[in-house]
Amino acid sequence: MEPHRGPVCLNNHWLTRNVRVIRSMPTRVEAFVLERYAGGRSLREIAELTDRSFSAVRNILDKHGVRRRAAGALRQCSGG
């Protein structure tokens, strides 16, 4: 029997069986988390946007040495 060669579903996303695609996914998620947090989003908002747990988002920030804001901290606003 020949192995399955079609797309696979990973975290509700259909991917082709390409190792580079699968390996780059965490990198893109981490970049998204870092950008959104720097832009003022809360951990909970980012967790919801990325379909990750609060802890997973916090761990990404810790991994990259990002200093977290205090709970309930005001978001940065643009404009004035």
C-alpha positions as CSV (number, residue, x, y, z in Angstrom):
1,M,0.0,0.0,0.0
2,E,1.4,3.4,-1.0
3,P,1.5,6.1,1.7
4,H,-0.9,9.0,1.6
5,R,0.5,11.8,-0.5
6,G,-2.3,14.4,-0.4
7,P,-2.7,17.4,1.8
8,V,-2.9,16.9,5.6
9,C,-4.8,18.9,8.2
10,L,-2.7,20.5,10.9
11,N,-4.4,22.7,13.5
12,N,-7.3,23.2,11.2
13,H,-5.1,24.2,8.3
14,W,-4.6,22.1,5.2
15,L,-1.0,21.7,4.3
16,T,0.8,19.8,1.6
17,R,3.4,17.3,2.9
18,N,6.3,19.7,2.7
19,V,8.6,19.7,5.7
20,R,9.7,23.3,5.1
21,V,6.1,24.4,5.3
22,I,5.5,22.6,8.5
23,R,8.8,23.8,10.1
24,S,8.2,27.4,9.1
25,M,4.7,27.5,10.7
26,P,5.9,27.9,14.3
27,T,8.3,30.6,13.1
28,R,5.5,32.6,11.5
29,V,3.2,32.1,14.5
30,E,6.0,33.4,16.8
31,A,6.6,36.4,14.6
32,F,2.8,37.1,14.6
33,V,2.7,36.9,18.4
34,L,5.8,39.2,18.8
35,E,4.4,41.8,16.4
36,R,0.9,41.8,17.9
37,Y,2.2,42.0,21.5
38,A,4.5,44.9,20.5
39,G,1.5,46.5,18.9
40,G,-0.4,46.5,22.2
41,R,-2.5,43.3,22.0
42,S,-3.1,41.4,25.2
43,L,-1.9,37.8,25.7
44,R,-5.5,36.6,25.7
45,E,-6.3,38.4,22.5
46,I,-3.2,36.9,20.8
47,A,-4.1,33.5,22.1
48,E,-7.6,33.7,20.6
49,L,-6.2,35.0,17.3
50,T,-3.7,32.2,17.0
51,D,-5.8,29.4,18.4
52,R,-3.1,28.9,21.0
53,S,-3.4,28.8,24.8
54,F,-2.6,31.7,27.0
55,S,0.4,29.8,28.3
56,A,1.7,29.0,24.8
57,V,1.7,32.7,23.9
58,R,3.4,33.6,27.2
59,N,6.0,30.9,26.5
60,I,6.7,32.4,23.1
61,L,7.3,35.8,24.6
62,D,9.5,34.3,27.3
63,K,11.5,32.4,24.7
64,H,12.3,35.7,22.9
65,G,13.1,37.6,26.1
66,V,10.1,39.9,25.7
67,R,9.3,41.7,29.0
68,R,5.6,41.4,29.6
69,R,3.4,44.2,30.6
70,A,1.6,44.2,34.0
71,A,-1.8,42.6,34.0
72,G,-4.5,45.1,33.1
73,A,-1.9,47.5,31.7
74,L,-3.2,50.2,29.3
75,R,-2.6,49.5,25.6
76,Q,-0.5,51.8,23.6
77,C,-2.6,54.1,21.4
78,S,-1.7,55.7,18.1
79,G,-2.6,59.3,17.4
80,G,-3.1,62.0,19.9
